[in-house]
Amino acid sequence: GINAEYGEVKEEEEEEEEEEEEEAARDNIDLSELNLVKPSCNVKIRLLPLGTVEQMQKKACYERSFDLIYLSSSQVHYFTPGLTTMLKDDANLLVENVKFVTPLTKEQEAAYLPKVKEMALAAKCELLGSNTETNNNFHFSFHRTENL
């Protein structure tokens, strides 16, 4: 009785772990397909709380610190010229698409990419690849041309 029940519980736990791993694999971005500029040293990933980007832009310790910045669709308003002060001279920026934001109308969804392109132009970032409204993320490249 007890061993049989324990064996069933263990099987259920293993199945749940496999499902979680498969789900995580689906949600991961395959960065190898994006032709990103590769960092020259160790990679550190920093997940930041909401609202910290604006404060970080003002601190000298974060100046030219990041090879890659990822902005979710809810944080795209931080895609400003001030954000590029935190990017290294040749860096990448990924911006999430809004195709999974349910309350948007088709018109709002269609207006998103042109608005993000406008923000990129103001921040001196270049849109890379075949970025369309169907992509999950939009890929931008930043190349510092002057000293800030």
C-alpha positions as CSV (number, residue, x, y, z in Angstrom):
1,G,0.0,0.0,0.0
2,I,2.4,2.7,1.1
3,N,5.2,1.9,-1.4
4,A,2.7,1.7,-4.2
5,E,1.2,5.1,-3.3
6,Y,4.7,6.6,-2.8
7,G,5.6,5.3,-6.3
8,E,2.5,7.0,-7.8
9,V,3.3,10.3,-6.1
10,K,6.9,10.2,-7.3
11,E,5.7,9.5,-10.9
12,E,3.3,12.5,-10.7
13,E,6.1,14.7,-9.4
14,E,8.4,13.6,-12.2
15,E,5.7,14.3,-14.8
16,E,5.1,17.8,-13.4
17,E,8.9,18.5,-13.5
18,E,9.0,17.4,-17.2
19,E,6.0,19.6,-18.0
20,E,7.6,22.6,-16.3
21,E,10.9,22.0,-18.2
22,E,9.0,21.8,-21.5
23,E,7.1,25.0,-20.7
24,A,10.3,26.8,-19.7
25,A,11.9,25.6,-23.0
26,R,9.0,27.0,-25.0
27,D,9.2,30.4,-23.2
28,N,12.9,30.8,-23.6
29,I,14.2,33.1,-26.3
30,D,16.8,31.4,-28.5
31,L,19.4,34.2,-28.6
32,S,21.5,32.3,-31.1
33,E,19.0,33.0,-33.8
34,L,19.2,36.8,-33.2
35,N,22.8,37.4,-34.3
36,L,23.4,39.4,-31.2
37,V,26.8,41.1,-30.5
38,K,28.4,38.6,-28.2
39,P,29.7,39.9,-24.9
40,S,33.5,39.8,-24.5
41,C,33.5,38.6,-20.9
42,N,31.3,36.8,-18.3
43,V,27.5,37.3,-18.7
44,K,25.4,38.5,-15.9
45,I,21.6,38.6,-16.0
46,R,19.9,41.2,-13.9
47,L,16.1,41.1,-13.5
48,L,15.0,44.5,-12.3
49,P,11.9,45.5,-10.4
50,L,9.5,47.8,-12.1
51,G,10.4,51.4,-12.1
52,T,14.1,51.1,-11.6
53,V,15.3,51.8,-15.2
54,E,14.7,55.5,-14.8
55,Q,16.7,55.7,-11.6
56,M,19.5,53.6,-13.1
57,Q,19.9,56.0,-16.1
58,K,20.9,58.7,-13.6
59,K,23.6,56.7,-11.9
60,A,27.2,56.7,-13.2
61,C,27.9,53.1,-12.1
62,Y,25.4,51.9,-14.8
63,E,26.8,54.0,-17.6
64,R,27.9,51.8,-20.5
65,S,27.3,48.7,-18.5
66,F,24.9,46.5,-20.6
67,D,25.4,44.4,-23.7
68,L,21.7,43.7,-23.9
69,I,18.6,45.2,-22.5
70,Y,15.2,43.5,-22.9
71,L,12.1,45.7,-22.4
72,S,8.7,44.1,-22.0
73,S,5.8,45.8,-23.8
74,S,4.6,47.3,-20.5
75,Q,8.1,48.9,-20.0
76,V,8.6,50.2,-23.6
77,H,8.1,53.8,-22.4
78,Y,11.7,53.5,-21.0
79,F,13.0,53.2,-24.6
80,T,14.4,56.7,-24.7
81,P,17.8,58.3,-25.5
82,G,18.5,58.1,-21.7
83,L,18.3,54.3,-21.9
84,T,21.2,54.3,-24.3
85,T,23.5,55.8,-21.7
86,M,23.4,52.4,-20.0
87,L,24.2,50.5,-23.2
88,K,27.8,49.6,-24.1
89,D,29.1,51.1,-27.4
90,D,27.9,48.1,-29.5
91,A,24.9,46.7,-27.7
92,N,21.5,45.1,-28.4
93,L,18.0,45.9,-27.3
94,L,15.0,43.6,-27.5
95,V,11.5,45.0,-27.2
96,E,8.6,42.7,-26.6
97,N,5.7,42.8,-29.1
98,V,2.2,43.4,-27.9
99,K,0.5,40.6,-29.8
100,F,-0.3,38.8,-26.6
101,V,-1.8,41.9,-24.8
102,T,-5.5,41.0,-25.0
103,P,-7.2,44.4,-24.4
104,L,-5.7,46.0,-27.5
105,T,-7.7,46.6,-30.7
106,K,-6.2,45.7,-34.0
107,E,-5.6,49.4,-34.7
108,Q,-3.6,49.8,-31.4
109,E,-1.6,46.7,-32.2
110,A,-0.8,47.9,-35.7
111,A,0.3,51.3,-34.3
112,Y,2.8,49.7,-31.9
113,L,5.7,48.8,-34.2
114,P,5.7,52.3,-35.9
115,K,5.8,53.9,-32.4
116,V,8.6,51.6,-31.3
117,K,10.5,52.4,-34.5
118,E,10.1,56.2,-33.8
119,M,11.4,55.6,-30.2
120,A,14.4,53.7,-31.7
121,L,15.2,56.5,-34.1
122,A,15.1,59.0,-31.2
123,A,17.4,56.7,-29.2
124,K,19.8,56.2,-32.2
125,C,19.0,52.5,-32.4
126,E,18.7,50.6,-35.6
127,L,16.0,48.0,-36.2
128,L,17.6,44.7,-37.3
129,G,16.4,41.7,-39.2
130,S,12.9,41.1,-40.6
131,N,11.0,42.5,-37.6
132,T,7.3,42.4,-38.3
133,E,4.2,42.6,-36.2
134,T,4.2,38.7,-36.1
135,N,7.5,38.5,-34.2
136,N,7.5,38.0,-30.4
137,N,10.3,40.6,-30.0
138,F,11.8,43.4,-32.0
139,H,15.6,43.4,-32.2
140,F,17.5,46.7,-32.2
141,S,21.2,47.4,-32.3
142,F,22.9,50.4,-30.8
143,H,26.3,51.7,-32.0
144,R,27.7,54.7,-30.1
145,T,29.0,57.2,-32.6
146,E,29.9,60.0,-30.2
147,N,31.1,60.3,-26.6
148,L,28.2,60.9,-24.2
